[in-house]
Amino acid sequence: MTSTFTRRATLKLAAGLAAVPVVGRAQGRPFKIFQITYRGDTDVERGFRDYFDQRGIPVEIISRSAELDPSRVPEILKEVRAEKPDLVYTWGTPVTIATFGKAGETDSERYITDIPGVFTMVSAPESSGVVPSRASSGRNITGTSHVVPPEPQLRAMEAYLPFTKLGVLYTPTEQNSIAILAALRELTKPMGFTLLERTFHLDEAGKPTTEGAADLVAELAEEGAQWLYYLPDTFLSTNIDKVAPVATSLDLPGFSATELLHRDALISLISRYYSLGQLTAYKAEQILLRGVDPADIPIETLKRFALIINMPLARELQLYPPLGMLNYANIITD
């Protein structure tokens, strides 16, 4: 069961988007959008599609998944070039960088540069090098980010259970994770905590592996971590079943920065995926129907976030939320 907080936020977003008039329409055919996702369809894509359906905007969506491996993207880009879509959509930092390159990279043979693009689910667009500024990408793309800034996340953790040591397990090859770790380190002194860090091991090919992940979580617990921060790390999200149960067995509560992991964490402060998909579709509409230059469309996240408390996990850990928090949080009851 969830409170009406998130539903009101979603309805407010949808109402605001619906107020924007449609001033153009594809001539003779639907707009063709090529989606490149990391792990297949999510609520982000459902929100994206529903936006166009609700607005009566005809679109043809071709969807391909990198199947958890961004090295597959160059092969997918061959199909993109053959299809000549009106817009390219990417999900996540690794896929976005593999598709469009980083800011300043203009190799048109390696990246898509001549087709407008929108990205979504990019945790740290500036720090990961996707854009120089959220005000403008400076090139043929725009997009959305799903991550609540680190300080409000830490304040939410602190309000639930004060801490002086924060554990984090991340993938050293993911630029978004490195960027978020840098932001967390900057908050250690002003907020008075120690950051305990571990990275997933890499195999001989340089790819992350879950081998030894349980031992890494145990090390963080032994060092006195009072929270385990589930940052928006793609590899971590995909393999959370190798991490969260271990943390729970060690009485180490988890905090999630993404909706995907909200059932694996004690609390989460997140952007709703479905609403993010609608916001991303709104930016796509500006490009397709209005002819707005993507560089003129700012990169944004949602204006409201949802705080989620996992009550079954709270009972298992014997860590119950402050009563005041129940007035505004979404509660998972089963």
Residue pairs with C-beta under 8 A, 6 or more apart in sequence:
1 331
1 332
1 333
2 308
2 330
2 331
2 332
3 328
3 329
3 330
3 331
5 306
5 328
5 329
5 330
6 272
6 306
6 330
9 272
9 275
9 302
9 304
9 306
10 272
10 274
10 275
12 304
13 275
13 278
13 279
13 302
13 304
14 54
14 275
14 278
17 51
17 278
17 279
17 282
18 54
18 55
20 282
20 285
22 55
22 56
22 57
22 285
22 289
23 289
23 290
24 289
24 290
24 291
25 57
25 58
25 289
26 58
26 86
26 288
29 58
29 60
30 58
30 59
30 60
31 57
31 58
31 59
31 60
31 86
31 87
31 288
32 59
32 60
32 62
32 83
32 84
32 85
32 86
32 87
33 59
33 60
33 61
33 62
33 85
33 86
33 87
33 88
33 89
33 284
34 61
34 62
34 64
34 79
34 80
34 83
34 85
34 87
34 88
34 89
35 45
35 61
35 62
35 63
35 64
35 89
35 90
35 91
36 64
36 65
36 66
36 73
36 76
36 80
36 88
36 89
36 90
36 91
36 95
36 99
37 45
37 63
37 64
37 65
37 66
37 90
37 91
37 92
37 95
38 65
38 66
38 68
38 70
38 91
38 92
38 94
38 95
38 121
38 234
39 65
39 66
39 67
39 68
39 238
40 65
40 67
41 63
42 91
42 260
42 273
43 259
43 272
43 273
43 274
43 277
44 91
44 120
44 121
44 146
44 273
44 274
44 276
44 277
44 280
45 63
45 91
45 277
46 274
46 277
47 273
47 274
47 275
47 276
47 277
47 278
47 280
47 281
48 89
48 120
48 277
48 278
48 280
48 281
48 284
49 59
49 61
49 277
49 281
50 274
50 277
50 278
51 277
51 278
51 281
51 282
51 285
52 58
52 59
52 281
52 285
55 285
57 285
57 288
57 289
62 83
62 85
64 76
64 79
66 72
66 73
66 76
66 94
66 95
66 98
68 238
70 94
70 95
70 97
70 98
71 98
73 95
73 98
73 99
74 98
74 110
77 99
77 111
77 112
80 88
80 112
80 115
81 112
84 115
85 115
86 115
86 116
86 288
87 115
87 116
87 117
87 118
87 284
87 287
87 288
88 99
88 100
88 112
88 115
88 116
88 117
88 118
89 117
89 118
89 119
89 120
89 280
89 284
90 96
90 99
90 100
90 117
90 118
90 119
90 120
90 143
91 119
91 120
91 121
92 121
92 122
92 234
93 121
93 122
93 123
93 124
93 128
93 130
93 174
93 175
93 176
93 234
94 174
94 175
94 176
94 234
96 119
96 122
96 130
96 143
97 128
97 129
97 130
97 175
99 111
99 112
99 117
100 111
100 112
100 113
100 117
100 119
100 130
100 139
100 141
101 107
101 110
101 111
101 113
102 128
102 129
102 130
103 129
103 130
103 131
103 132
103 137
103 138
103 139
104 132
105 111
106 113
107 113
108 114
113 139
113 140
114 140
115 140
116 140
116 141
116 287
116 294
117 140
117 141
117 142
117 143
117 294
118 141
118 142
118 143
118 144
118 280
118 283
118 284
118 287
118 294
119 125
119 130
119 141
119 142
119 143
119 144
120 143
120 144
120 146
120 276
120 277
120 280
121 144
121 145
121 146
121 232
121 276
122 128
122 130
122 143
122 144
122 145
122 146
122 176
123 145
123 146
123 147
123 176
123 177
123 179
123 180
123 231
123 232
124 145
124 147
124 175
124 176
124 179
124 180
124 183
125 131
125 134
125 143
125 145
125 299
126 132
126 133
126 134
126 179
127 175
127 176
127 178
127 179
127 180
127 182
127 183
128 175
128 176
128 178
128 179
129 175
130 137
130 143
131 137
131 138
131 141
131 299
132 138
134 298
134 299
134 300
135 298
135 299
136 295
136 296
136 298
137 143
137 294
137 295
137 299
138 295
139 294
139 295
140 294
140 295
141 294
142 283
142 287
142 294
142 295
142 297
142 298
142 299
143 280
143 283
143 299
144 276
144 279
144 280
144 283
144 299
144 300
144 301
145 299
145 300
145 301
146 232
146 258
146 259
146 270
146 271
146 273
146 276
146 301
146 302
147 180
147 232
147 257
147 258
147 271
147 301
148 257
148 269
148 270
148 271
148 301
148 305
149 183
150 180
150 183
150 184
150 187
151 187
151 191
152 269
152 305
153 229
153 255
153 257
153 269
154 166
154 184
154 187
154 191
154 193
156 255
156 267
156 269
156 307
157 163
157 166
157 227
157 229
157 255
157 267
158 191
159 322
159 325
160 266
160 267
160 319
160 321
160 322
160 325
161 226
161 227
161 253
161 319
163 193
163 226
163 227
164 192
164 193
164 194
164 226
165 193
165 194
165 196
165 223
165 224
165 225
165 226
166 184
166 193
166 194
166 195
166 196
166 225
166 226
166 227
166 229
167 196
167 198
167 217
167 220
167 221
167 223
167 225
167 227
167 228
167 229
167 252
168 181
168 184
168 195
168 196
168 197
168 198
168 220
168 228
168 229
168 231
169 198
169 199
169 200
169 213
169 216
169 217
169 220
169 228
169 236
169 243
170 177
170 178
170 180
170 181
170 197
170 198
170 199
170 200
170 231
170 233
170 236
171 177
171 199
171 200
171 208
171 233
171 234
171 235
171 236
172 178
172 199
172 200
172 202
172 208
173 202
173 206
173 207
173 208
174 233
174 234
174 235
176 232
176 233
176 234
177 231
177 232
177 233
177 236
180 231
180 232
180 257
181 195
181 197
181 231
184 195
184 229
185 195
187 193
188 194
188 195
196 220
196 223
196 224
196 225
198 216
198 217
198 219
198 220
200 208
200 209
200 210
200 213
200 216
200 235
200 236
201 208
201 209
201 211
201 212
202 208
202 209
203 209
203 211
208 235
210 239
210 242
213 239
213 242
213 243
213 246
214 242
214 243
214 246
217 228
217 243
217 246
217 247
217 250
217 252
218 246
218 250
220 228
220 252
221 247
221 250
221 251
221 252
225 252
226 252
226 253
227 252
227 253
227 254
227 255
228 243
228 247
228 252
228 253
228 254
228 255
229 254
229 255
229 257
230 236
230 237
230 240
230 243
230 244
230 254
230 255
230 256
230 257
230 258
230 261
230 264
230 265
231 257
232 257
232 258
236 243
237 258
237 260
237 261
240 261
240 264
244 254
244 261
244 264
244 265
247 253
247 254
248 254
248 313
248 316
248 317
251 317
253 265
253 266
253 267
253 313
253 317
253 319
254 261
254 264
254 265
254 266
255 265
255 266
255 267
255 268
255 269
256 262
256 264
256 265
256 267
256 268
256 270
257 268
257 269
257 270
258 268
258 270
259 268
259 270
259 271
259 272
259 273
259 306
260 273
261 268
262 268
262 270
262 308
262 310
262 332
263 310
263 332
265 310
265 313
266 309
266 310
266 313
266 314
266 317
266 319
267 307
267 308
267 309
267 310
267 321
267 329
268 306
268 307
268 308
268 310
269 305
269 306
269 307
269 308
270 305
270 306
270 308
271 301
271 302
271 305
271 306
272 302
272 306
275 302
276 301
276 302
279 300
279 302
283 297
286 292
286 297
287 294
287 297
306 330
307 325
307 328
307 329
307 330
308 329
308 330
308 331
308 332
309 321
309 325
309 326
309 329
309 330
309 331
309 332
310 332
311 331
311 332
311 333
312 332
312 333
312 334
314 320
314 321
321 329
